[in-house]
Amino acid sequence: MASEWGFQNGPSFNGPIWSISVEILVYLMFFLILRHINKSIFVNIIIIIFCILAKFFKIPFSNLPIVSCIALFYMGGISAILFKFFETKKYKIFLNTILILTLILVSIIIWQLEIYKIENFNKIFIFFYTPALLYILAQNIKVKPLTKKSIEIAGNLTYSSYLTHFPIQILIVVFFSLINKQIPFYNVFFFLSYILFTLVISYFTYAYFEAPTRKFIRFKFSN
């Protein structure tokens, strides 16, 4: 779980796991700041500005993925704070409507005028667009119990599927190498079989490892 802490020499066998190793550090930082400094929105803003300045002035450590991860994490924090603030306001629906229309309009303008081609545009754009988008997507939506259950199951599989999909790909590569056949990348049946197999493995990983481990840890540290 330390594959992208700056000590690595190339990727690990599970390439995408680098983001988990970075998130571990960000979660630790979040806990320490929340516990010993403050939970104010201004703390979030200061941290984001620091990350932006570090990137802009190309401070030595600014090229590490953790800097971007910290900035994006605290953007989510700002979105959560704003969501809680406006949740009980009478003008919430009006605000949400205006914000949705603004997000759509801004996207159309950027696309039509090809503003996205400006150098470093994506790095600047994401810092302003992401919090607003997260705020809108975090709205509470009422659905039927069956739909809610299906969404919960899908949500529970996201982490385990993220961890297992790449090792499964490696196994596929090894298998086709052994039989000296080319991998049928563009075959729809092959693709759907891969997705289904990954989800099945992810379900068992979640049900028999992730969920029991989480319950054990919570029980252990709650006493």
N, C-alpha and C positions, 0 to 999 in steps of 0.2 A: 504493500500500500504506500510505497514511497518512490514510485517509478518516475515522478516528475518533480522532484524536490531540488533539482539542480545538480545532483550527484550522479545522474545516470550517464551511461555511455551507449546511447542508442535505445530504441524502444524495447519493452518487455515482450514476452510471448503473447500477451494479451494487450495489443496496442491501445485500444480505446480506454483501458483502465487508468490511463494517465490522469484523466479528468477526476476520477474518484480520489486519487492521491492528493490532488490539489484541493478538492472540496473538503477533505479531512482537515487540512490546515486552516481553511476559511471558516469552517464550523468552530474550530478551537478558538480562533481569533474572535469570532462573533460572541462566543460564550464569555470570554475574558472581558471584552469591551462592554457587553451587556451587564456583567456582574460588577465590574470595578470602575466603569466610567459613567455611561448614561445610555438611555434608549431613545433620546431625543432625535427628531428628524434632522436636526442640525449636525449631529454626529455622522449620520448617513451622508449628508451633503458634503461635509468636510472630507470624508474618506474617498468619496467619488471624485471630488476635485483634486485630491492628492494623486489619485491614480491617473487622472487625465494629464496633470502637469508632469508626472513621471514619464508618461508616454511621449508628451510633447517635447520635453527637454532631453529625452532619450537617456535618462538616468540608467546606469549599468544594469540594474535588476529589472528595469521596466519591460524588458523583452520576455520575461518569464510569464508563462500562462497564468500564474496565480494573481498577477496584477489585474488582468482582465477579469478573472473570476471574482475577485474581491469587488470590483466596480459593478459587475452585473448582479452580484449577490445583494449589494446594498441598494441597487436600483429596485430590486424586488422588495427590499425593506421599505423604501419610500412609497412604493405602490401600496403595500399593506397598511402603512400608517395613514395614507390619504384615503384608502378604502374605508378604514375604521372611522375616520373623521367625518366623511360624507355619508356614511351608511344611514344615519338617523336624521339627516337634513331633509327639509321639505322639498328643496330644489334639486334633489339627487337625480331624479329622472330627467329633468331639463339639462343638467350638467352632463349626464351620460350621453344624451342625444347629441348635444353640441360636440362632445369629445369624439364620438363615433364618426360624425360627419366630417370633423376636422381631420381625423386620421385617414379617412377615405380620400378626402380632397387633397391632402398633402401627398399621399401616395400617387394619385393621378397626375398631379403637377410634376412631381419628381420624375415620373415615367415619361410623360409627354415631352418635357423639356430636356430630358436626358441629364438631369442634374446629378444622377448617380455616377456619371462618368468623371466627375471632378475628383481630383486626387485626395485620398484620405476621407472622402465623403462618408463612406460606410462607418468609419470609426467615430466620426462626429455625430452622425445621424442616430446611431444606436443608443447613444447616451440620452437622447431626448425622446425618441420614439418608443423605446422599450418600456419605460415606466408607465406611459400612458396606455400602451397596448396591454400590459399586464393588469393594469387597473380595470380595464374594460372586460378582459377575459376572466377576471376573478368574481364577476357578478354571480349572485345566487340564482340558480335556475331550478324551478320545480319540475320534477319528472316522476314518472310512475315507478313504484318499488322495483319492478322487474328491470326497468331501464337503469335505475340507480345501482342495482346489484351488478348488472353487466359492466357498468362503468367502473365500479369498485374493483371487480375482478381484473379488468384490463389495466387499471391503475396499479394494482398490486404486482402485475407482471412486468412493469416497465423496468424496474431496477434489475431483476434477475435476467431478463432478456438482454439487457445492456451488457451484463457480465458474461453471458454465455454465448451470444451470437458470434463473437469473433473466434473463440476456440472451436466452435462448430464449423466455421468456415475453414479453419486450419485442417480439421479432420477431413473435410470434403476434398481439400486440395491434396492431402496425403493419399486418400483413397483413390482418386482419379489418377494420381501419379503412379500408384502401385499397379493399376490395371492398364496403365499407358493409354488413357483416353482423355480427350479434351473436355473440360467442364462446360456443360451446355448452359452458359450464362443467360442466353436470351430465350430459353425454353420456359414458357409460362408454367407448365406443370412442374418443372424442376424448381422454379422460383417459389411457387405456392407450397410445394412440399417442404422446402427449406424453411419458410416462414412458419408453417404448421408445426414442424418438428421442433423449431426453436421455442415456440410458445408452449408446447407440451413439456419440454425439458424445463422451461422457465417456471411452469406451474408446479412441478414437483420440487424444484429448487426452492421456490417460495414456501410451499406448503410444508415441506419436511426439513428445511434448513433455516431459511430466513425468518419465517414467522416464529417457530419455536425458539430460535436464538434470541430474537428480540424480546419475547416474553420472559425468557430466562434472565436476560440482562436487566430488564425493568424490575422484575421481582427481586433480583439480587441487590440492586442499589436502592430499592424503595424501603428496605428494612434497616 
